[in-house]
Structures are given as C-alpha cells and as structure tokens.
Amino acid sequence: MWTRQHKQRNTGRLIVPAVSALFLAYFGFHAYHGEFGIYSKYLYEAQAVELQARLDSMTARRVEMERRVQLLHDGTLEKDMLDEQARRALNLSQADEIVIMRTSGPAN
C-alpha cells in the first residue's frame, strides 16, 4: 500500500482570522461612516444647532412683526405708526419734511 506523505500547510489556519478581520473592518467602517454612524451623529448635531439658531432668529422676527401689527389694531391705533406705514406704502412726503429711510433689519 502506498502512502503519500505531505507537508502540513499553515494557510488553512489563517482563513478564519482573515475572514473575521475583513468582517470587522467592513462593519467598523460603516459604524463610523455609515448613515447612522458616529461621524453622522456629529453632522446631525451641527445641523441641529444651525437650525435652532435659524428658528430663534425667525421667532424673534415674528415677535417683532406681531408687536408692530398689534400697534395697528383698532383699539390701540398708534397714529405715528399708521402715518409711517401710509407714507411708506404711498411713497409720499410733504415738501417741508426730512425723510430718513431706515431698514428694520437685514433684507433676506
């Protein structure tokens, strides 16, 4: 009977650790860079801060507009405010008046 003797190779022992390392690398990469990963969390937090700042500025702008509208209601009609709005809308002024045009904030 013939017996064939061959040398044991070490490559068989490296297959399982190599495949495991590839899986770990794949899932590790996506845990950091994926849609819901660690890096995306920081981007979402920065976006939330920016949106909160926009909300605060719009809320302040709305409060200012509501205050100005409140001055034009019937029970509390402010004559200076009414005169200012009418002159601005009609683009009229008297000959002896000095007109100083100012904006109420940055134009967006």
C-alpha positions, 0 to 999 in steps of 0.5 A, spaced: 500 500 500 502 506 498 502 512 502 503 519 500 506 523 505 505 531 505 507 537 508 502 540 513 500 547 510 499 553 515 494 557 510 488 553 512 489 556 519 489 563 517 482 563 513 478 564 519 482 570 522 482 573 515 475 572 514 473 575 521 478 581 520 475 583 513 468 582 517 470 587 522 473 592 518 467 592 513 462 593 519 467 598 523 467 602 517 460 603 516 459 604 524 463 610 523 461 612 516 455 609 515 448 613 515 447 612 522 454 612 524 458 616 529 461 621 524 453 622 522 451 623 529 456 629 529 453 632 522 446 631 525 448 635 531 451 641 527 445 641 523 441 641 529 444 647 532 444 651 525 437 650 525 435 652 532 439 658 531 435 659 524 428 658 528 430 663 534 432 668 529 425 667 525 421 667 532 424 673 534 422 676 527 415 674 528 415 677 535 417 683 532 412 683 526 406 681 531 408 687 536 408 692 530 401 689 527 398 689 534 400 697 534 395 697 528 389 694 531 383 698 532 383 699 539 390 701 540 391 705 533 398 708 534 397 714 529 405 715 528 405 708 526 399 708 521 402 715 518 409 711 517 406 705 514 401 710 509 407 714 507 411 708 506 406 704 502 404 711 498 411 713 497 409 720 499 412 726 503 410 733 504 415 738 501 417 741 508 419 734 511 426 730 512 425 723 510 430 718 513 429 711 510 431 706 515 431 698 514 428 694 520 433 689 519 437 685 514 433 684 507 433 676 506 
